[in-house]
Amino acid sequence: MRAVVEIASSQYLVSPGAVVTVNHLDAEPGSQLEFPILLLQDGEQLHVGTPYVAGRARAEVLGHGKGKKVIVFKKKRRKGYKRFKGHRQLYTQLRITAIELEHSATTAE
């Protein structure tokens, strides 16, 4: 079972038991979150939402962190202008525990 879920205005392809890295969410590690499902593939069946499918994806927050440093360097030749900055994007790691469609549920093993 695979699903496309909406997390913080972004779309992610997930399955039960998968660990997903998303943009930073305000949630404590160990807390449970629910996200709407946009598209669900259950075996041969494909459920497409308008805009959402009747069901929820449940996830557990594993932790927070910072990504690799991205260097931003600006320069104008022959003008003596140089700017050097670095940026590290915050992220949250989630484990998808279950994808529930109406009355049926699939959980991680």
For each residue, the residues with C-beta under 8 A, 3 or more apart:
1: 15 16 40 41 42 43 99 106
2: 13 14 15 40 41
3: 13 14 15 37 38 39 40 41 53 57 99
4: 11 12 13 14 37 38 39 40
5: 11 12 14 35 36 37 38 57
6: 9 10 11 35 36 38 52
7: 10 11 12 20 22 25 35 94
8: 22 23 25
9: 6
10: 6 7 22 23
11: 4 5 6 7 38
12: 4 5 7 20 22
13: 2 3 4
14: 2 3 4 5 18 20 57 96 99
15: 1 2 3 18 96 99
16: 1 96 97 98 99 106 107 108 109
17: 95 96 97 108 109
18: 14 15 95 96
19: 62 93 94 95 96
20: 7 12 14 59 93 94 95 96
21: 91 92 93 94
22: 7 8 10 12 25 91 92 93 94
23: 8 10 89 90 91 92
24: 64 90 91 92
25: 7 8 22 33 61 92
26:
27: 31 33 61 92
28: 31 61
29: 61 62 63 64
30: 60 61
31: 27 28 60 61
32: 58 59 60 61 97
33: 25 27 58 59 60 61 94
34: 56 57 58 59
35: 5 6 7 56 57 59
36: 5 6 49 52 53 56 57
37: 3 4 5 40 47 49 52 53 55 56 57 99 101
38: 3 4 5 6 11 49 51 52 53
39: 3 4 46 47 48 49 53
40: 1 2 3 4 37 46 47 49 53 55 99 101
41: 1 2 3 45 46 47
42: 1 45 46 47 101
43: 1
44:
45: 41 42
46: 39 40 41 42
47: 37 39 40 41 42 53 101
48: 39 53
49: 36 37 38 39 40 52 53
50:
51: 38
52: 6 36 37 38 49
53: 3 36 37 38 39 40 47 48 49 101
54: 101 102
55: 37 40 99 100 101 102
56: 34 35 36 37 100
57: 3 5 14 34 35 36 37 96 98 99 100
58: 32 33 34 96 97 98 99 100
59: 20 32 33 34 35 94 95 96 97
60: 30 31 32 33 94 95 97
61: 25 27 28 29 30 31 32 33 92 93 94
62: 19 29 93 94 95
63: 29 92 93
64: 24 29 90 91 92 93
65: 90 91 93
66: 88 89 90 91
67: 70 88 89 90 91
68: 88
69: 86 87 88
70: 67 86 87 88 89
71: 84 85 86
72: 83 84 85 86 87
73: 82 83 84 85
74: 81 82 83
75: 81 82 83
76: 79 81
77:
78:
79: 76
80:
81: 74 75 76
82: 73 74 75
83: 72 73 74 75
84: 71 72 73
85: 71 72 73
86: 69 70 71 72
87: 69 70 72
88: 66 67 68 69 70
89: 23 66 67 70
90: 23 24 64 65 66 67
91: 21 22 23 24 64 65 66 67
92: 21 22 23 24 25 27 61 63 64
93: 19 20 21 22 61 62 63 64 65
94: 7 19 20 21 22 33 59 60 61 62
95: 17 18 19 20 59 60 62 108
96: 14 15 16 17 18 19 20 57 58 59 99 108
97: 16 17 32 58 59 60 107 108
98: 16 57 58 105 106 107 108
99: 1 3 14 15 16 37 40 55 57 58 96 105 106
100: 55 56 57 58 104 105 106
101: 37 40 42 47 53 54 55 104 105
102: 54 55
103:
104: 100 101
105: 98 99 100 101
106: 1 16 98 99 100
107: 16 97 98
108: 16 17 95 96 97 98
109: 16 17
